[in-house]
Amino acid sequence: MSRAAGARRVAAALAAAVVLSGTLAACGSVSVSSVDEPADFDTPMPVPPLAPSAVAPDGTRVFSLTAQEGTTQFLDGVDTPTWGFDGDLLGPTLRASRGEQVAVQVRNELPEPTSVHWHGMHLPAAMDGGPHQEVEPGATWRPTWRVDQPAATLWYHPHPHGRTEEHVYKGLAGFFLLDDPDAPDVGLPQEYGVDDVPVVVQDRDVAADGTLTTERAEVGILGSVVTANGVRGAHVPVTTEHVRLRLLNGSTARTYAFGFADDRTFTQVASDGGLLEAPVPTTRVQLSPGERAEVVVAMAPGERVRLRSFRPDLGRIAAGFAAGANDEFDVLELRAAATLEPSPEVAGALTALEPLRAEDATVTRTFTVSGREINGRRMAMDRIDATVERGATEVWEVRNLDLVPHNLHVHDVQFRVADIDGEAPPPPLAGAKDTVYLEPQRTYRLVMRFDDYADPDTPYMVHCHLLLHEDEGLMAQFVVVEPGDEAARVPGSGAGHHHG
């Protein structure tokens, strides 16, 4: 089938999906990009360097990040214009401990405004790095906050209003790892870059001349070039019996179903917000854009095995092939040394999760997701959609009305999935989460508590993390206020215009 014929086929299928689901949003140019797998995996996967920091006289740990232009070779010998933090692509890993006061000096050397959102972080709204905290070219922004949440694999990325997809797609993203010095040792690998390895998986479409192309399906860009830490065809040397992979779906639209080519069982030990209560043996870990998981893989001396993305289970969607549901491909290769250092066994109990119970909620809110709207409204920068009282426990009932993929990311909090259509969530969804995939026509009850921070003037965001959907309006704003207070009027940009 020719590319043009394929595009016509996808367009027809998506048109049917739009009619069925009531989705009337414009979809841009629709196409499906089959993944172009490399012939071999001979490129060592780079590990993002740990960002240097300095401790100020007041005890604050200070980092710095500069958003800048660069070039990267996704195709051999061909330069692609990219963006990165402190480099050509992606950024260094920030690392801090629970209880520390941190600050990040964010410098923008790009030709347009951007922002840096600390995805998964519990922090004041004014420090969140959302669309209300954009940094102009040549300017510096210095958010500061106290780290007060369990050890977790978080990340940072831009969040400019209407342009998040473009900025992430060009390469702006990095890890932010949190440690808890008081947590017990539960036998997890912990030497950064050796047996504890962060891996951000992303996909892009790269033309023969190196240009990043932006042909979109309804869900966004489904790229043919898949990278691990910015490298296509990467391998990871393994020198220990166990290796811990901190997996981040840093793509703008694609959902991955990670497993291994030999279908081996491995162990999931953490989700977005930190450790699960107990390790979960599994053969698949599915991550929609923005989600994270930590897994521990047992290796034998001298063996090689590939991390593979299998066909994701996206639920009862229409035209699944147009959302990547039929795509299967290898992502990276693990290569074990001839002899391996011994690793401790992972404990049977990992942590005691903070209790969050639906029956303790004093407020229940309903959120319907459809097209590019939440509760029938597109995002407006000067409109507050919900006002939450500090200290409140709430249940948010979220339903995807469409027959196309969506997910939901809530700023500031780590929520718990109470149930899905009244049934208990599977073990991988029972931990602390800030992003969750929304299967079509199902209701997710999320329990969350809004501690510590109140600011009637500055909102947090709740939105779909399929970034085209976010940019085109599938986002809302909420403020946290002191009990009895009301939200102030939030400065915006007129009616809140969107990309697309």
C-alpha positions in Angstrom: 0.0 0.0 0.0 1.3 3.4 -0.9 1.9 6.1 1.8 -0.9 8.2 0.2 -3.3 5.3 0.2 -2.4 4.5 3.7 -3.1 8.0 4.8 -6.5 7.9 3.0 -7.3 4.7 4.8 -6.4 6.2 8.2 -8.3 9.3 7.5 -11.4 7.3 6.7 -11.0 5.2 9.8 -10.5 8.2 12.0 -13.6 9.9 10.4 -15.6 6.9 11.5 -14.1 7.1 15.0 -14.9 10.7 15.2 -18.6 10.1 14.3 -18.8 7.2 16.8 -17.3 9.1 19.7 -18.7 12.5 19.1 -15.2 13.9 18.8 -15.3 16.9 16.5 -11.8 18.2 17.1 -9.5 18.9 14.1 -6.9 16.2 13.7 -4.3 17.8 11.5 -2.6 15.6 8.9 -3.4 12.0 9.7 -0.9 9.2 9.1 0.4 6.1 10.8 4.2 5.7 11.1 5.4 2.1 11.3 8.5 2.0 13.4 11.7 1.6 11.5 13.8 -0.8 13.7 17.6 -0.6 13.4 19.5 -3.6 12.1 21.5 -3.9 15.3 21.8 -2.4 18.7 25.5 -1.6 18.8 25.4 2.0 20.2 26.0 2.3 23.9 23.1 4.0 25.5 24.1 7.3 27.2 23.2 7.8 30.8 22.1 11.3 31.6 24.8 12.9 33.8 23.8 13.9 37.3 23.3 17.7 37.4 25.8 19.5 39.6 24.5 21.5 42.5 25.7 23.8 45.2 24.4 24.2 48.7 23.8 27.9 49.5 24.5 29.3 53.0 20.8 29.0 53.9 21.0 25.2 53.1 19.2 25.4 49.8 20.5 22.9 47.1 20.7 25.0 43.9 20.7 23.5 40.4 20.9 25.3 37.1 19.4 24.4 33.7 19.7 26.2 30.4 17.2 25.5 27.6 19.2 25.8 24.3 19.3 24.9 20.6 21.5 22.1 19.3 21.8 19.3 16.8 21.4 15.5 17.1 22.0 12.6 14.7 19.0 10.3 14.9 20.0 9.0 11.4 23.6 8.1 10.7 25.6 11.1 9.4 22.5 13.4 9.3 22.1 16.4 11.7 18.7 17.1 13.1 18.0 20.5 14.8 17.0 19.7 18.4 16.6 21.4 21.7 18.0 20.4 25.1 18.8 21.5 28.6 22.6 22.1 29.0 23.2 20.2 25.8 21.8 19.3 22.3 19.0 17.0 23.5 17.3 16.1 26.7 18.9 17.2 30.0 20.8 16.1 33.0 19.3 14.2 35.9 18.4 16.4 38.9 18.6 14.4 42.2 17.5 15.6 45.7 16.5 14.0 49.0 13.3 14.3 51.0 13.5 17.2 53.4 15.9 19.3 51.3 15.1 22.8 50.1 15.9 23.0 46.4 16.1 25.8 43.8 16.6 25.6 40.1 17.9 28.5 38.0 16.2 28.0 34.7 17.8 30.1 31.8 16.0 30.3 28.5 18.4 30.6 25.5 15.7 29.5 23.0 14.2 31.9 20.4 10.8 31.8 22.1 9.3 31.5 25.5 9.2 28.1 27.3 8.7 26.8 30.8 9.8 23.9 33.0 7.2 21.8 34.8 8.3 19.5 37.6 6.1 16.5 36.6 5.0 14.6 39.7 6.3 17.0 42.2 4.4 18.2 45.2 5.1 22.0 45.4 3.6 25.5 45.5 1.6 26.4 42.4 3.8 29.4 41.7 6.8 27.0 41.4 5.0 24.4 39.3 6.3 25.6 35.9 3.0 25.5 34.1 1.8 27.9 31.4 1.5 30.7 33.9 5.3 30.6 34.6 6.7 30.9 31.1 10.3 32.2 30.8 11.0 34.7 28.1 14.1 34.4 25.8 17.2 35.6 27.7 15.4 35.5 31.0 16.0 33.3 34.1 13.4 31.9 36.5 14.3 30.5 39.9 11.6 28.4 41.6 12.3 27.0 45.1 10.5 24.5 47.3 11.0 21.9 50.0 11.0 18.3 48.8 8.4 16.5 50.9 7.3 13.2 49.3 8.6 9.6 49.0 11.5 8.5 46.8 10.3 8.4 43.2 11.2 8.8 39.6 9.9 12.1 38.4 10.8 14.2 35.4 10.8 17.7 34.0 9.6 19.1 30.7 8.2 22.3 29.1 4.6 23.4 29.6 4.2 26.5 27.5 0.5 27.2 26.6 -0.4 25.7 23.3 3.2 24.7 22.4 4.1 21.8 24.8 4.0 19.1 22.1 6.5 21.0 20.0 8.9 21.7 22.8 9.0 18.2 24.1 9.2 16.7 20.6 12.3 18.8 19.9 14.0 17.3 22.9 13.3 19.2 26.1 13.0 16.7 29.0 15.0 15.2 31.8 14.7 13.1 35.0 14.3 14.4 38.5 15.0 11.6 41.0 13.9 11.8 44.6 15.6 9.9 47.4 14.4 9.2 51.0 17.4 8.7 53.3 15.1 7.4 56.1 13.5 4.6 53.9 14.7 1.1 54.7 16.9 -0.9 52.3 14.6 -3.2 50.3 17.2 -4.8 48.1 16.9 -2.6 45.0 19.8 -1.8 42.8 21.0 1.7 43.5 24.2 2.6 41.8 23.2 5.3 39.3 24.1 4.5 35.7 25.5 1.0 36.7 22.7 -1.2 38.0 20.1 1.7 38.5 19.5 3.1 35.0 17.1 5.8 33.9 15.6 5.3 30.4 13.4 7.8 28.6 11.8 6.3 25.5 10.6 8.7 22.8 9.6 8.5 19.2 10.0 10.9 16.4 9.6 11.2 12.6 12.8 12.1 10.9 13.0 12.9 7.2 16.0 11.9 5.1 17.4 15.4 5.4 17.2 15.3 9.2 14.1 17.4 9.5 11.7 16.5 12.3 8.4 16.1 10.6 5.0 16.6 12.3 2.5 14.6 10.4 -0.2 13.8 13.0 -2.7 11.1 13.7 -5.7 12.0 15.9 -3.6 11.2 18.9 -0.6 13.2 17.8 2.7 12.3 16.3 3.5 8.6 16.0 7.2 8.6 15.0 9.1 5.9 13.1 12.4 6.5 15.0 12.3 5.2 18.6 15.1 6.2 20.9 16.3 5.3 24.4 17.9 8.3 26.1 18.0 9.9 22.7 19.8 7.0 20.9 18.4 4.7 18.3 19.6 1.1 18.5 21.1 1.4 22.0 22.4 -1.3 24.3 23.0 -1.2 28.0 26.0 -3.1 29.5 24.9 -5.1 32.6 27.5 -6.0 35.2 25.2 -7.2 38.1 22.7 -10.0 38.5 19.9 -7.5 38.7 19.4 -4.3 36.9 16.9 -1.6 37.7 15.4 0.3 34.8 13.6 3.5 35.5 11.3 3.7 32.5 9.7 7.0 31.4 7.4 7.4 28.5 8.6 10.7 27.2 6.7 10.5 23.9 4.1 13.0 23.0 1.4 10.5 21.9 2.5 6.9 21.8 1.7 4.3 24.4 4.3 1.6 25.0 3.7 -2.0 26.4 7.2 -2.9 27.6 8.3 -6.5 28.0 11.2 -8.6 26.8 11.6 -10.4 23.5 12.0 -13.8 25.2 8.8 -13.0 27.2 10.6 -13.4 30.5 9.1 -12.4 33.8 10.5 -9.4 35.5 9.5 -7.4 38.5 7.7 -4.0 38.7 8.7 -2.2 42.0 7.5 1.4 41.5 5.0 3.5 39.6 4.8 7.3 39.0 5.0 8.4 42.7 7.3 5.8 44.1 7.5 2.3 45.4 4.5 -0.2 45.2 3.6 -1.8 48.5 5.0 -5.2 47.2 6.9 -6.2 44.0 4.7 -7.3 41.1 6.0 -10.1 38.9 4.9 -9.4 35.3 5.7 -9.8 31.6 4.3 -6.4 30.5 4.4 -2.8 31.8 2.2 -0.4 29.8 2.9 3.3 30.0 1.0 6.1 28.3 2.7 9.5 27.8 4.1 10.9 31.0 3.8 7.7 33.0 6.8 6.0 34.7 7.6 2.6 36.1 10.6 1.1 37.8 11.4 -2.6 37.0 14.0 -5.0 38.2 15.4 -7.5 35.6 17.4 -10.6 36.5 20.2 -11.4 34.1 22.4 -14.4 33.5 26.1 -14.1 32.6 26.8 -13.5 29.0 23.1 -13.3 27.8 21.6 -10.6 25.6 17.9 -9.7 25.7 15.9 -6.9 24.1 13.4 -4.7 25.8 10.5 -4.7 23.4 7.3 -2.7 23.1 4.5 -5.1 22.3 1.1 -4.1 21.0 -0.5 -1.9 23.7 -3.9 -2.7 25.0 -5.7 0.7 24.5 -9.2 -0.6 25.3 -12.1 -0.5 23.0 -10.9 2.3 20.8 -11.9 2.9 17.1 -9.2 2.6 14.4 -6.6 1.3 16.9 -4.0 1.0 14.2 -4.1 4.8 13.9 -3.2 5.1 17.5 -0.2 2.7 17.4 -2.2 -0.2 18.8 -0.7 -2.6 16.1 2.9 -1.5 16.5 5.6 -3.9 17.9 9.3 -3.2 18.0 12.5 -3.5 20.0 13.7 -0.5 22.0 17.1 -1.4 23.5 19.3 -4.4 24.3 20.6 -5.5 27.7 24.1 -7.1 27.4 25.3 -9.0 30.4 29.0 -9.4 31.1 30.6 -12.9 31.2 30.7 -12.7 35.0 28.2 -10.7 37.1 28.4 -9.1 40.5 25.9 -10.6 43.0 22.7 -8.6 43.7 20.6 -8.8 46.8 17.1 -10.2 46.6 14.3 -7.7 46.4 12.3 -7.6 49.6 8.7 -9.0 49.6 7.4 -5.8 51.2 8.6 -2.5 49.7 6.8 0.3 51.5 3.7 1.3 53.4 1.7 3.6 51.2 0.1 6.7 52.7 -3.6 5.8 53.3 -6.0 7.5 50.8 -9.5 6.2 51.0 -12.5 7.2 49.0 -14.7 7.0 52.1 -12.7 9.8 53.7 -13.4 12.2 50.8 -15.6 15.3 51.6 -15.9 16.3 47.9 -16.6 14.3 44.7 -16.0 15.9 41.4 -17.0 14.6 37.9 -14.7 15.1 34.9 -15.7 14.0 31.4 -13.1 14.0 28.8 -14.1 14.3 25.1 -12.5 15.7 22.0 -10.4 18.6 23.3 -12.7 19.4 26.2 -13.0 18.7 29.9 -16.6 18.9 31.1 -17.6 20.5 27.8 -15.1 23.3 27.9 -11.7 24.0 26.3 -8.9 25.4 28.4 -8.9 29.1 29.1 -6.0 30.7 30.9 -8.2 33.2 32.8 -10.8 30.7 34.0 -10.7 28.6 37.1 -12.5 25.4 36.7 -12.4 24.1 40.3 -11.6 25.5 43.7 -10.1 23.0 46.2 -9.6 23.6 50.0 -6.2 22.9 51.5 -6.3 19.7 53.5 -9.3 18.3 51.7 -9.5 14.7 50.4 -11.4 14.5 47.2 -12.6 11.9 44.8 -12.4 12.8 41.1 -14.6 10.6 38.9 -13.1 10.7 35.4 -14.6 9.2 32.2 -13.3 9.2 28.7 -16.4 9.6 26.5 -14.5 9.1 23.2 -13.4 6.0 21.3 -9.9 7.4 21.0 -7.1 7.3 23.6 -6.8 9.9 26.3 -5.0 10.0 29.7 -5.1 12.3 32.7 -2.3 14.1 34.6 -3.0 16.0 37.8 -0.4 18.6 39.0 0.7 18.8 42.6 -0.6 15.6 44.0 0.0 11.8 43.8 -3.4 10.2 43.6 -4.6 6.6 44.1 -6.9 4.8 41.7 -9.8 3.7 43.9 -11.5 1.7 41.3 -12.3 1.4 37.5 -16.0 0.9 36.8 -16.3 -0.2 40.4 -13.6 -2.8 40.2 -10.3 -2.7 42.1 -7.4 -1.5 40.0 -4.7 -4.1 38.9 -1.6 -4.1 41.1 0.5 -1.8 38.8 -2.2 0.9 39.2 -2.5 0.5 43.0 0.4 2.7 43.9 0.9 6.5 43.9 0.1 7.9 40.5 0.0 11.3 38.9 -0.9 10.2 35.3 -3.3 7.5 34.3 -4.4 6.1 30.9 -8.2 6.4 30.4 -9.7 3.5 28.5 -12.7 4.6 26.4 -16.1 4.5 28.0 -14.8 3.6 31.5 -15.0 5.5 34.8 -11.9 6.0 36.9 -12.3 7.1 40.5 -9.2 8.9 41.7 -8.6 9.7 45.4 -6.3 12.6 46.2 -5.5 14.9 49.2 -4.4 18.6 48.8 -1.9 19.2 51.6 0.5 22.1 52.4 0.0 24.7 49.7 -2.7 27.2 49.2 -2.6 30.0 46.6 -5.9 31.6 45.4 -4.0 33.5 42.6 -2.1 30.7 40.9 -3.6 27.6 39.4 -2.5 24.0 38.9 -3.3 22.1 35.7 -5.2 18.9 35.0 -5.0 17.7 31.5 -4.5 15.0 28.9 -0.8 14.1 28.5 -1.2 13.3 24.8 0.3 16.6 24.2 -1.5 17.5 21.0 -4.8 17.1 22.9 -3.4 19.3 25.7 -2.3 22.0 23.3 -5.6 22.1 21.5 -7.6 22.6 24.8 -7.9 19.4 26.7 -6.8 21.0 30.0 -8.5 22.7 33.0 -7.3 24.8 35.9 -7.8 24.4 39.7 -6.6 26.4 42.6 -6.1 25.3 46.2 -7.3 27.8 48.8 -7.5 28.0 52.6 -10.8 26.6 54.0 -13.5 29.2 53.4 -11.6 31.2 50.9 -12.4 31.7 47.2 -10.3 31.7 44.1 -9.0 35.1 42.9 -9.2 36.2 39.3 -6.3 34.6 37.5 -4.5 36.7 34.8 -4.7 35.0 31.5 -4.1 35.7 27.8 -7.5 36.9 26.6 -9.8 34.1 25.9 -7.1 31.5 26.2 -6.1 30.7 22.6 -4.9 27.3 21.7 -2.5 25.7 19.1 -4.3 24.1 16.2 
